[in-house]
Amino acid sequence: MSFITITAVAVVLVGGISFHNARWSVNSVSTHLRREIVLRIQENLESFLEPALQINQANARAVSAGQVDPEDQGALLERFRQQIDLIPSVSSVYFGNTRGGLANSGRESLADERYVIFTEGFRAGPFEKWSIDPRGTLQELVAVVPDFDARTRGWYRDALALDEAVWSDVYVLFTGQDMALAASRPAYDPGGTFVGVFSVDLFLGKIGDFLQSLEIGARGKAFLVDNRGYLVASSLAEETSILRNGEGGYRLRRLDESSSDIIRAAATLFRNEERRFSPSPGLRDERFFVGGRAHFIHAAPLRYRSGPDWFIGVVIPEADFMGRIEQNNRILLLIILGVLFFCAALGVFTARRITGPIKSLTDAAGELASGERAEEIPEDSPLLEIHQLTRSFNEMSRRLAETVAGLKEEVREREQAQEALQHSLDEKEVLLREVHHRVNNNLSVVAGLLNLQASTIKTPQQAVAGFEVSRSRIMTMALVHEELCTSEDLARIGMGPFLNHVAMQVPQFQETRGRITLNIDAGDLSCSVDQAIVCGLVVNELVGNAITYAFPRGESGQVWVTLRERSPGYELAVRDNGVGLPEGGASGDTLGLTLVRMLAEQIRGDFRIEPSPGAHLRLLF
């Protein structure tokens, strides 16, 4: 009976430890998956929110540098319209001045219909909302609201009070079609005097689309909730974050009003333990039960500059990982019981036949079963059967040890191969995301360039010329990717060959070759892909302008393009020995110089026109 008891205890211990290790491994994998999903959501939200801050920063800097007149309501509306064209996720861009006036350009969420809103005389009073065409021309008066004062609005007051970039709470559009979020920033003129507040509204519907695209196990859920407990977005395709308020209007859905019982249970955890809503340096993991089934939740605050104060939650049922393991454990239990019964019967039978002489063999078998190397048993038994059994056991032990050693080596080699394969897959996934990101950015820039060029076309001749200029700009962007194809570094571009190619393919230079000499000097400098695109477009514009306007009587001349490293950053200069800029030409009202200034803002650069006998233009970035 002692043999049976020992065998039974060993089987139970091994089975229990095996099940415990399996559950621990599942919990580890689940935790890693949830954290990876939270990080992906974090990265997506950062890229989604960043344009709003960049637009406000660019507009505030333009006012501070004296490049934009905060009192020119028409110029502000046109600038905002161009910014709306470049970024589809932006709902509207607007500015409120110290007299309560408003200048606003935006789009409707579903039909993408454009509009402008402005107050009369750019001061507090009635404001008018007009629909506009793609060029910004007023079409139809949509609405008139009396007694509007921008200074009374929350976005204005909060930005003025904190004197920094601020985020509003999430709110529902009055049409109920989408939710929005506002980012605001105060603006000051070159003398440091406060002149008003810039603000940008973002549509939030795209966040829900992204959460629904995530693969979160078989039945996992992801959600985004603000610090008030309202559901910003979730991975449920059938659920909207907007509800009717019973008064003909709309309101936000609370987290505990979700159609998912899993998310409602998570809301109970948040409500009962408010610490989970407090930003903390670490991530929070919990195990809770819904309908008797275990679930894992990972909650983390959105760590993005000054806000918004949101939290990310990812919930995965334990059954998504443990279902197959539990089924295998039941089968294993039956096998173990069968093996246990067989071993017990065999032990009783053997114990009746042999007692003492087999003890050493039993001890060695126990060592071998526990994974240890069994000592060789002396083959000196007087019983022929025991003698042969001992010899066979020793031979088996040696071969088993060799087999185990070979299997361990094979397992090690396979694990190394698997790690190498996983590393390769991870690199390709990162590269694919980067390719998608670059293609999306480049297409957005191309669309913005075409829209900007189209706004200047009045005649068929201008259309043909505009097409040629646009083709040159697009070819400049294509040269960046041509350089990337021949470069070992996919993140940076060698600027010497690249700027030389850009300058040589300028249409105006092709028409005057032999009369105009181009001098390109960029040394061995290299820049990021985004910086290279902006530099290429700036060189394309400025070299074309120099060849066209610097030598009006067809005389010979020279154009110099230089790129130098400075502290900090770089200096790109284009100059010529032509007739120089005309009187007032430094104001930059031409399309080319407007485009150059917009491109400089994209990389947070500073475009300058220097006094010189010829034209001398510099971009510092």
N, C-alpha and C positions, 0 to 999 in steps of 0.2 A: 504493500500500500504506500510506503514511503516513496517508491519510485514513481508511482502514479501521481502522488501529490506534488512532487517536485516538478514532474513534466507539466502538470496542469498549471502550476504557478508560473513556470517559465513561459508557457504559451500565452497566458494572460498578460504577463508583464511585457513580453515582446509586442503583442497586439496593441496593448494600451500605449506603449511608447511610440509605436508606429503611427497610431491614429493621432496622438498628440503632436508628433513631428509634422504629420501631414497638415493638421490644422494650423500649426505655427507657420509652415511654409505658405499656406493659402493666405493667412493674415498678412504676411510679409509682402507677398505679390500684390494683394489687394491694396495695401497701404501705398506701395510704390505706384500702382496704377492711378490711384486717386490723386496723389501728389503731382504726378505727371500731367493729369488732366487739368488740375487747378493751375499749374504753371502755364499750360497752353492757353487757358482762358485768360490768365493774367496778361500774357503777351499780346493776345488779340485785343483786349480792352485798352492796353497802352497804345497800340497802333491806331485804334479807333478814336481815342480821346485826344491824341497828340495834335492832329490838324487844327482843332479849335484853339489850343494854346498858341500854336505857331501863327495862325492868322491874327489873333489879338496882338501877339508880340510884334509881328511884322508891321501891323497898322500903327501900334503905339510908337515903335521906333521911327517909322516914316514921319509921324507928326513931330516927334522929338528932334529929328534931324532936319526938319524944315522942308522935307520932300513932299508932304501932303498938307494942304491948308484945311484945318478942322472947321473953318467957317464956310468952305465951298461945298454946299450940300450936293450939288450936281456931280462934282468930281468924286465925292465919297460914294454916291450911289453907283456910279460907273465902276469904281474900284471894287466895291462889294459884289457887283454882278459878275465881274471877271473871276473873283475868288470863288463864288458859288459854282461857276462853270467848271473849275478845276477839281473840286472835291464833292462827289455825289452824296456823301453822308451828311453834309452840312445843310441844315434847314434854312437858316438865314444868318446874315451878318448885318449888324446895325451899330449905330453910334448915337448917344444922347449927350447933348452939350450942356453947359452950365446955365443956359436959359430955358432948359426943359424941352428944347427942340429934338427932333428925331429924324434920322436918315436910315432906312432899312431896305435891303434887297434880299429876296428869298425865293423859295420854291414850295409848292404844295406837295404833300408827301406821296400821293398815289399817281397823279397825272403828270407830275414834274412840271406844272405850269408856273412860270416865273411872274413875280410881282415886285413892286416897290411900294414903300410906305414913307411918307414924309409929312412934316408939319409945315404950315404956311409961315414963311419968313424965318424958318429954322429956329422957332421959339415955341414955348408952350402955347397950346391952343388946339383947334381941331386938326386931326391928321386925316389924310386921304390915302386909300389903298387902290393902286392902279395895276391892272395886268399889263405886261410888256411883251414885246416880241424878242427873238434871240439877240437882236442888236441893242436892246434896251429902250426902244421907242415906246412911249405910252400908248396903250390901246383902248382900254375901257376902265371907267371908274367903277370899282367893285364895292367900296364901302367908305363911309365917312364917320369918324368917331369924334365927338366934341370933347373939349376940355381935357386934352391929353397933356401930361407933364412927365417927361422922362425922369425927372429928379425924384418922383414919388415911387418909382418902380424898385422892386427888391434887388434886381441885378445892378442897378445904379447905386443904390444906397450901400449895399454890401461891399462892392468894389471900392467905393469912396471911403467907407469906414475902415476897412482893413488895409487900404492902400497897396493892394497886391492882387494877383490873379485869384479869383474865387469861383466856386461851382455852386449852382443852384440845386434845389431839390428836384427830383424827377416830377414832371407834370404831364397831364394829358392834353393834347391839342383840342381846341374847342370843337373840332369836327369829329373827334373820337377815332380818327383813322390811325393814330400812332402816338407814341410817347416821345418826349423831348427832354433835353438837358441843356442848360445854358452855362457857358464859361465867360466870365467878364474880367476886364482889366482896365485900370485908370490910365489916362493919357495926359501927357504934359508937353507944352510947347518948348521950343529951344531955350527959352529963358527959365524953364522950370515951373511955369504957372500951370495949374490944373485946368484943362480945357474940356474934359468930359470922360465918358466911359465907352470903350468898345466891348461888344459882346457877340458871341456866336452860339447859335442853337444847333444841336445835333439830333437827328432822328435815331431812336433806340431800337427800332424794329429789327435792324440787321443783327443785333446781338443775339436775339432769339434764334434767328436762322443759323448762326454759327454754333450755338449750343446744340441745336438739333442735328447738326452734321457730325457731332462727336460720337465715337464708338465707345460706350461706357459699359462694357460687359454685355450680357444679354438683356438685363432689365434695369440697368443703372440709370440714375437721374442726376442732372446738374441744374443748379438754379443760381440766380443772382438776386440778392435782397439788399435794400438800403437800410440805413440805421433807424428808420422809423418802422421797419417790419413790412414794407411794401415789396411785392414781387416785381423786380425790374425785368427779368426774362427767365425762361426755363427751357429745358430740352423737350418739353411736351409739345408735339406739333399741333395737337387739338386744343391747346389751352392758350388763351390770350390774357395779357396782364391788365386789360382794360375792362371795366364793368360799368353798367348803368347805375346811376346813383338814386334812381327812383323819382327824380325831379326833372327828368328830361335831359340831364347832363351825363357826365362820365366821371368815374373815379378809378383809382388804382386798386388792383386786387391785393389783399393782404396775403402773407405767406400761408397762414392757417386756413385760407379759403381756396387753396389749390385743389384741383380735381384729383390729384394723386394722393393716396393715403400715405405713401412714403414721405412725400414732402410735408404733408400736414403733421406727421409724427416728428419730423425734423423741426418744424416750427414750434412744437411743444417743448422740445429741448432748448431752443433758443429763448423761449418765453420764460421757462422755469429757471434757466441758468444764464443770466445776463452777461456773465463773463465771456461767453462765446461771441458777444458782439463787440468786445473790447479789443482794439488792435493790440497785438502782442508780437514779440520777435519770433516766436515759434509757431508751427502749424498745429492745429488741434485735431485729434483723431478720437472717435468714440464708437462704441458698439452698442446698438440699441435694438429693440424688438418691435416688429409690426405684425400683428396677427399671429404671434407666437414664433415668427421667423426672425432670425438674426440679420441685421444689416450693419454695414460700416459707413460712417459719415466722416468726411474730412472738410473742415471749414477753415477759411483763411480770409483775412481782410484784404481788400484791394490796396496794394501798396503803390500808389501813383501820385507823386508830388504832394500837393495840398488837398487832394480829394479826387473824385467824390467819395463820401464815406459809405462804401458798399462792402458787402461780404459775399464770398464765393463758396458755394456748398456743392459737394459731390457725394452721392449716396449709391452704394453698390450692395445688393443682397449677397449674403454669404453663400446662398445656394447656387449662385452663378459659378462658384468655384468648387464647392464641397459636394455637389450633387453626384457627380461621377465617382468621387472618392468614397462617399458613403455607400454607394451601390457596390463598389469593389470590396469595401470592408465587410459587407454582409456575405458576399461570396467567399471571401477569405476566412470569415468566421466559420462557415460550414466546412471548408476544407480543413481548417485547424481542428475543429471538433472531430472530423473523420480521422485525421492523422493522429490526434490525441487518443482516440479509441483504439486505433490500430497499434500504436506504440504501447499502450497499456496492456493490451492482450498479449503482444509479443513479449513485453517485459515479464509478465506473469509466467508465460510459458518458458522463457529463457531462465528465469530465476529458479524454476523448479528443476531444470536440467543442470544448470551450472551456477555456482555461487562464487566462491573465492577466486578461481583461476581467471574469471572474466572481469574482475574488478578493475585491474589495470587498463584493460581494453576499454571499459566503460568510461573511466576517467579521461583517457586520451580522446575518446569520441566527444566527451563533453567540452574539452578544450577546443577541439576542432569546430564544434558547432557554435561556440562563442566567438569564432573568428580568430583564435590564436593558433600559432604554429604548434602542432602536437609533437611531443617528444617521441622518438622512435622506441617502440616497445621491444624488449628483449625476446628473441624467438627461441626460448628454452623450455616451453611447456611440454610435459610428457605426453599430453593428449594430442593425437594426430590432428583432430579437427581444430583444436585451439591453436596448434602450431601453424596450420595452414591459414587459419583466419587471421592470426597475428601477422604473418608474412604479407597476406593480401592487404591488410589494413595499413601496414607500413608503406607498401608500394602505392596504395591509393592516396595516403597522406602526402607522399612526395609529389605525385602527379597533380594532386589538387593544389598543393602549394605553388607548383609551376603554373598551373592553369590560372589560379587567382592572380599571380604576379603578372601573367600575360594580359588578363582581363583588366587589371588596374592600369597597365600601360596603355591598353587600347582605349579605355575610358578617358584617360588623361589626354590622349591625342585627339579624341573626338571632341572633348570639351574645348581644347585649344582651337580646333577647326571651327566649332560653333561660335566661339567668341570672335574669331576673325571674320566669320560670315556676318555676325550681327553688327560688328563694327563697320563693315562695308555697307550693309543696308542702312545703318544710321547716317553714314556720310552721304549716301545717295538721296536719302529722304531730305536731309538738310539742303543739299544742292538743288533738289527739285523745288522745295519751298522758295529758295532764293531765286530760281528761274521764274517761278510764278510771280513773285514779288516784283522782279525787274520788269517783266513784260507788262504787268498792270501799271506800274509807275510810268513806263515809257509811253504806253498808250494814252494814259491820262495827260501826260505832257504834250504829246502830239495833238490830242484833241484840243487842249488849251491853246496851243500855238495856232491851229487852224481857225479856232473861234476868234482869236485876237486878230489874225490877218483878215478874216472875213468881215470884221467890223469896219475895216478901212476901205472896202471895195465899193466903188460907185459906178464904174464903167467897165465894159468888156476888156479894154486894154489893161485896166488895173487888175482885173480878174486873172488875165494871162500872167502878168508880172507877179501877182501874189502867188499864183500856183508855182512859178519858178522859184520864188524865194522860199516857199514852204517846202518844196522838194529839196532845196539845198539844206534847210534846217533838219529835215528828216534824215537826209544822207549823213549829216554830221552825227546824229545819234546812232545811225547804223555803223559808223566807223568805230564807235566805242566798243560795240560787240564784235566787230571784226578784229580789233586789237586784242580783245579778251580771248578769242579763239586761238590766237598765236602766242598767248602769254601763259606762263606757268602759274602765275598768281592770278586767281580769278577775282580777287578783291580790289586790285589796284591796276592803273593804266600808266604805261610809260609815256610821259607827256611830250617828249621830243618828237618821235615819229608820228604820234597822233596829231599834234598841232600842225605839223608839216603837211600831213594828208588833208586836214580840214582846210587849211589856207589854200592849198593847190586846187581844191575842187570848188572854190567859190566861183559862181558863174561870171561875175565881173572880171575876175582875174583870167579866166579862160578866154574872154573876149579881147583882153589887152596884153596878152603874153608877148614879151619882147620889149614892151614899152615901160612896164612897171616891174620893178624888182622887189621880190619878197625876201625878207631876212627873218628866219625863224630861229630862236635860241631858247631852249628850255632845259639844256644840260641833261643830266641823268635823273631829273625829278620825276616822281610818280605821284598820282593822286587817286582818291577813291573814285568809284564808278560815278556816283552822283556829282562829285566835283568835276570830273572829266566831262560829263555831259554838259554842265553849265559852262565850263570854259570853252568847249567846242562851239556851243551856240553863240557865246559872246564873241569869239574870234570870227565866226562866220558873219555876224552882223557888222562888227566894226571894220573888218577888212573890206567887206563889200561896200560899206559907206565911204571908206577912205578912197578906194579906187574910183567910186562913182563921183564924189564931190570934191576931192582934194586936187584933181587935175582937170578942171573943166574945159581947157582948150586943147586937150589931147597931148600935153607935154609929157616927157618921161619923168619918172619919179621913183621913190623908194618908200616901202612900207615895212616897219619893224614890228615884230611880235616877239615879246620876251616874257619868260616866266622865271621868277626868282623866288627863292626861299627867304622868308623874313621871320622875325620873332614877334608874335607867333603867327604861323600860317604862311601864306604865299602872296605874291604880287604878280598879277597878269597885266601887261602894258601893251597897248597898240598905239603907234604914232606914225606920222608921215611927214614928208618935207614939202607938202602941198601948200595950198593957199590958206589953210587954217579954217577954223569954224567961222561962220558968218556972225554978224552982230546979233546977239541974243541967242545964238545957237547952243549955248551951254545950258539953256533952260531945260532941254531934254523933252520937248513936246512931240518929237517925231516918234513914229511907231517903233523904229529900231531901238532908240535909246530907252523908250518906255519898256520894251521887252528886256533890254539889258538890265535895267534897274529891278524889274520883277525877278529875273533870274538871280541877281545878286542877293535879293532878299531870301530866296529859297535856300541858299547855303550860308545865310547870315553874313553876307559880305557887304562891302562898302564900295560903291562905284563913284569915281571922281573924274572930273574933267579939269586937266591942269593947263595953266597958261603956257603957251609955246608958239613959236613962229608957225609951225604946222599944227595939226591936231594931235593931242596927247591925252589918251584916256587910260585910266587905271582901275583895276578891280582888285581890292584887298579882301582876302578871305582866309 
